[in-house]
Amino acid sequence: MAPVFAALGDETRLSLLTRLSEGHAQSIVELTRGTGLTRQGVSKHLAVLERAGVISRDRVGRESRYAVRPESLAEAGRYLERASRQWDDAIARLRKFVED
């Protein structure tokens, strides 16, 4: 899960992922619009997200279209839920220890 969280730790990549979460695959041109970044810059961020398995890329003619891989994000969510339960359990044990 570390590559996923590392990829999501960047504000630009998180913003691109949010835009892709709107439900339809988008091209570099669409994703670059309104960001103030170059297509090359957006492309580099998308490559990080793709390597982390968070998005997929499909070729449609001469252009690439990017889409969110929901199963990858769901897995990250499950990981966070497990970690949260572990922390809750640890805090409960510590509280019991202190109160006893």
DABELZI-V269558 format. One record per backbone hydrogen bond with DSSP energy under -1.0 kcal/mol. CO is the residue of the C=O (numbers start at 1). NH is the residue of the N-H. If there is no record, write none. Layout:
co={CO;CO}
nh={NH;NH}
//
This chain:
co={1;2;3;4;10;11;12;13;14;15;16;17;19;20;26;27;28;29;32;38;39;40;41;42;43;44;45;46;47;48;49;50;54;56;58;60;63;65;66;67;69;69;70;71;72;73;74;75;76;77;78;79;80;81;82;83;84;85;86;87;88;89;90;91;92;93;94;95;96}
nh={5;6;7;8;14;15;16;17;18;19;20;21;22;23;66;31;32;33;35;42;43;44;45;46;47;48;49;50;51;52;54;53;69;67;65;63;60;58;26;56;72;73;74;75;76;77;78;79;80;81;82;83;84;85;86;87;88;89;90;91;92;93;94;95;96;97;98;99;100}
//
